[in-house]
Amino acid sequence: RRKCRGFADSSSRRRRSSGSRWAPIPTSTVAVAARGPTRRRSSAHARLPLATWIPISAHHNIAIFTWKGATVEVDGVSEVEYVADETPMVSYVNVHAVLDGRRIRAIKAAASGSDINSTQGPRVMVVGPTDSGKNSLSSMLLNWACKRSWKPTFVDLDIGQGSISIPGCIAATPVKLPIDAAGRTPLELPLVYFYGHTTPSTNIELYKVLLKEMAETVELQFSKNIESRAAGMVINSMGWIEGVGYELLLHAIDTFKADVILVQGQEKLYSMLKGKRNVDVVKLHKSGGVVSRSAKVRELTRSLRIRDYFYGSVKGLSPHAYTVNFNDISVFRIGGGPQAPRSALPIGAEPVANPIRLVTVSINRELLHSVLAVSYAKEQDQILSSNVAGFVNVIDIDMQRKVLTYLSPCPGELPGKLLVSGTLTWSES
């Protein structure tokens, strides 16, 4: 039976010492398994089950931590394996304990009928430069909250990589089950907005608008669900923290009303943020298991992330190819086009592109390999404020027959006829 994703709707054995971290850096697909003892073994994302093989895809890094010691078996070839005795894990657990206390106070306040501000759980934003371990820390905090029976909201603002959805998106989802050791987030009604690019500098104003739309939607959900509000949110931010990137970071903090800022491995950023009012700013050390990636590796990771959307992380899904007539769909992009003709501007003034203007895209061969978002919008003027149902990949365009062929993650008709394009592309080759 074929599985598919629906639209949103050489071996080595190591003995670990107590409180240490072991990190294999694989160059091809490997598998790891913890053989014992039975207590307290976890990867950077989740607790590892005993005597169970966990496949790790090529070009991925994994760090494993233990409190009491463990034996880890690796099947496959990795580039580097090492054991480290120093780890910031104790400070991470202490942060979790403080957040847990705030959640308890919030749910008690809700039960006693206190004012709405008292019922809000922690809104945590993890910040830091690229490759500082922000996503791993976010995942750990979410998993620990789940173990305490909370259902926090995970907000991912990192359009460069994408933890909830594909790159080029911002997304949010309630986390009711732990994120697994391979970093896969269990999705339940994810809220996804399509930005369409992998860097905010491409369209800064659009990035701000989408953040505002998402924050308002999450706020509305919190107002209707006491448990979600008390559980709060964990926000994974992007790694651009200089210049305009810092301004966007401040915008995100204010937009989501973050009250706890965790700064990963950046003294300068901590100094810049620590004076911010009504926010607790905490400096944390970067884990030694964090690996800096080159631009080429990051690009490859993005490509693998998109592939996983259609085929699954171990190619366990079967996407479907469909054709659609040009006349049956409409493709748009956000940004571009002059606000007014030159004749309507003052003498000497130049027309300025409108960064949030909706522009109709002509369907032609230039769209080949584009990743298009399927919008929930029913009308064209609703696209900017609407989240998306999923994505399709353009695999062929027949200009003579006026037919577009696309790869879909699931069978059936598209849930919408309004598609949004950006600069995001992907090809199986």
N, C-alpha and C positions, 0 to 999 in steps of 0.2 A: 504494500500500500504506500502510495506516495505521500510524503509529508510536505507541507508548505507553510509558510508564514502568512498569517492573515493581516489585512489592513487593521489599524488600531480600532478598532472595534476590538654502542658499547655500554654495559651497565656498571654502575659504581654504587658503593654503599658507604654512608657517612654516619658517624656517631655524633650527635649534637650534644653540646654541653649546656648546662642550665643557663637560661637567660641569654642565649646566643642566637645569632641569625645566620642562616646558610643561604647562599644565593647562587643557583645555577643560571647561566645566561645562554640559552639554547640558540643554536644556529640552524637546526632543523627540528621537526616535530619530535618531542620527547614526552615521556610520562614519568610522573613522580608518585611515590606512595610512601606514607608514613607507616612504619612497622611497630612502633611502640616508643615509650609507654603510652598508656591510653589517655593521659591527661594533657590538655593545653598544648596542642600543636595547631598552628594556624599559618596560612599564607598571608600575604599582605592584604588580602580581601576577606578570607573566610577561614573558619576552622576546617582542618583537613580530617576527613573520616579515616579511621584506622584500617590499614590493609586494603586500601582502595586506590586504584590507579587513576590519576588525574592527567588527562592529555594537555600538553602545553604546545600551542602552535609555534611554528617557526617565527623567528624575529621577536619573540616575546621574552620578557624577563620575569622571574619570580623569586621572591624572598620568602623564606619560611622561618618563623619564630617559634621558640618553645620556652616555657617557664621551667620545666622540670627535666628537659632532655628528651631526645627522640632519635630513632634510627630512620633515616630517609633513604629510599632506594630510587635510583634514577635509571631509566631504560632509554638509551639514546645517546647522542653525542651533543655536548654543550661546549660553548666557547670558553667559559670561565666558571669555575666552582670555587667558592671560598667560604670560610667560617669567620664571623666577626663576633667579638665579645662585647662590644659597646652597642647599645640600642636605645632609642628614645621611647621605647614601648611603654615604660612606666609612666612617662608624662602623658602619653596618649590616653592611657587608662584613667589617669587622674582627671583629664578633661572630660572623659565620658561620665565619670562619677558626678562631676559638677553639673553637667547637662541633665543627667538623670534626676538629680535633686530638683532642678528647675521644672522638669516635666511633672514631677510629683506635686510640687506646689501649685502648678497650673491646674492640674486635674482636681485637686482638692478645692481650689478657689472656684472652679466651675460647679462643683457639687454643692458648695455653700451659697451659690448665687451671687458671688462677688462681681465687681465691674469687669467688663470684657477685657480690659488691659491686663488684669491679673490672671486671666485664663489662657494667656498666650505663652506657649512653650518657647524654648530657645530657637532663635533664628541664627544659625551658625553659617558663616561664610569662611571657607578655606582659601587663603590667598598665598601667592608666592610666584616666583619666576617659573619659566618653562622647565619641566623635568625636575620638580622639587618634591614630588610625591603627594600632590594635592588630591588627586583622584583616589589614591590608595588610602589616605587618611579619611577622606569622605566615606569610602566604602566601609572602613573599620568602624567608624562612629555609627553608621547606619546599621551595620550588623549587630553591634553591641546593643543598640536600642531595640532591635527586633528580638534579641534574646531576653530582653526585659518586658516583652509583650507590647512595646510601643509600635506605632505605625507612622514613622516620620515621613515627610515628603522630601524626596531627593530632587534638587534643582541643578541641572547641568548647563552652565553658561559657556563651556569650552567648545566653541564651534570648530576648533582646529582638529579635535580628535573624536569627540562624541562618545559618551558613556551610556546614555539611555537610547539615543537614536543614532543616526549616521552623522558624520561630520557635516558642517554647514547648517546645523540646527541648534536651537536652544530647546530644552525639554524639561518636563517635571513629571514625577510619578510618585504615588504613595508606595512605600516599601513595606510590604507585609511579610515577606520571606527573605532570608539572608541572601546577599549577593554571593555567588559561588566563587570557588577558588580561581576560576578562569576569568573572573571579572564580569560575568553575565548578570545583568540586573533583571530580576523577575518583574515583568511588566503587567500592570493592571491599569487600564485606561490611561495610558501615557498622554500627556499634553505636549504636543510638538509644534513648534513654529519654525518655518523654513526661512532661513536667512540666505542660503544659496551660495555662500562663499566660505572660505576657510580662514579668513582674517578679517577682523572688524574694520580695518582701515579701508577696505573696499567700499563700504557704505556705512559710515559711522552713525548717521541719523537713523537709518533703518534698524541698526542694532539696538539703538536706544528705544525706538518705538516698539520693537518686539519685546524687549525687556519689560516695558510698561504694560503691554497687553498681557503678558504672562503673569506678572505680579498681581494685576487686578483679578485675573481668573483664579489664581491660587488663594488670594484674599477672600474671594467669594466662597470658595470651597471651605475655607477655614470657618467662615461665619455660619455655615450650615452643619458643621461636624465638630463637636466639642473635642472628641478624642484626637482628631487630626490636628486641631489647633493646639492642644496641649502637648502633642508629640513634637510640634514645631517642624523645622526644616533644616536640611544640611545642603549648602550651596557650594558646588564646585566651580571655581572661577577660572578664567583664562589666564595664560601666563604672560600676557603683555602688560607690563607694569610701569613702563617708562613713558613720559610725555602724555600723549593723548590716551595711551593705555591706562595710565594712572587716573586720568579724568573719568574714563569709562568705568573703572573699578569703583571710584567714589559714587558714580551715578548708580551702579548696581547695588551698592550698600544702602543708599538712600531709597532706591526704588523698592527693594525687598524688605526694607526696615530691619536690616540685620542688626542684632544686638551683641553678637559674639563674633570677633574676627580672630581666626587662627592663622598666624603668619608662619609660613614654612621656609626656614633657611634663608632669611633676607633681613639683615639688621637694618639696612637703610629703609626698607619698606615699613618695618615695625616702627622706626622712629617717626616716619611721616604720618602713620595712622594712630599712634598711641594717644595723641591729644584730641581725638575725635570724641565729641560729647555723646553721652547715652550709649556708648558702645564699650564693651570689655575687649581689649586687644591683648592677645596672648601670643608670646613668641615661643615657637617650638623648633627643635632641631630637626634638620632633614635626616631621614633614615639613610644609613649607609647602603641599603639595598637599592636606592634610587640610582638609575643609570641615565646619564646624559645621552640624548640621541641626536644624530646629525639630521640636517634638513631632509636628506634622502631617505633616512630610516623613518622619519615622521611621515613623509609622503607615502611610503610603502605601507605604514600602519593605517593611514587613512584609506588606502585602497583595499586593504584586507578587511577593514571595518565595513565598507560598502559591500564587499563580496559576501561577508558573513550575513548581512541583512537578507540577501537573496538565497544563499545556499546553506546558511548555518555555519557555526564555528568549526564543525568537523564535516562539512558538506552533508549534513543530515536532512536538508530541505530540498524540495524540487520546485523551482520557480517555473512559470509558464510564459510562453511567448504568444502574444496576441497581436492582431492587426486592427487598426482603426482608421476610418476615413478622415481626411483633414477637416472636413466640414462638421464632424461629430465632436470635435474637441476645440478648445481655445487655449493657447499658450501665452502666458504673460511673464514679464520680468518687472521687478520693482526697482525704480531708479533710472535716470536718464531722460533725455528729452528736455528742451528748453521750457522754462516756466512761461515765457512770453516771447512773441516775435521781436526781432531787433528793432523794428519800426515803432513798437509800442514802448520802448525803453528811452530814458533820457539820453541826450546827446553824449556820446563817449562811453556809455555804459555797455557792458557785454552781457549777453544772456547767460543765466546761471542754470545749470542742470538741477532739476528737482530730485533729491535723493529718495523721495518716497512716492514719486509719481508712478502710476501703473502704465506700462507700455505693452502694447500688443506685439507679440513675436511672430514673425513670418515663419511658417513651417517649411524648412528647406534642409539641405544637407549639412548646414552648419550646426544643426541640433543633434547630429549623430554622436552617440556615446554620452549625451547629456543625461544627468540624473534629474528628473522632474518630480516635483512634489504634487500630490493630488490633494487639492484644497477642499475643505468642507464647505466653502462658500457657495451659495446658490446664485449670487449675482456678482458681477465684476467689481462693484464698489465695496464688497465685503471681504475681498481677498486679503487686504492688509491686516485686518483684525481677526482673521479666521485661522484656526490651527489646521493641521493637515492630517489626512487619514493614512498616508503612506507614500511610497515612492515607486517610480518606474524608471527603467533604463532604456533609452532609445537605442535599438540595435540595428535598425535599417529604415531608410526613407526612400520610397519609390515615387519620384516626382512625376512620372508618366501616369501612374495609376492613382496618384494623390492618396497614398496609403502610408501610414507610419506603423512600424513594427516595434513593439516594446516588450521588455522583460518585466513580468509582474510577480510579486512574491506569492500570489495566491490565484486560484482560478476564479472565473466570473468577470462580470463587467466592472469597470472602474466605479468607485463610490461617488465620483464627481467628474464633471466634464471640464472643469477649470483647472489647468495645470500651471505651475509656476517654475520658471527656470532661473538659473543663476550662472555661476562659472564652474559649478561642480560637474565633473565628468568621471566616467568609469568605463573600462572595457575589460572583458574577460581575458583578452590577450595580453 
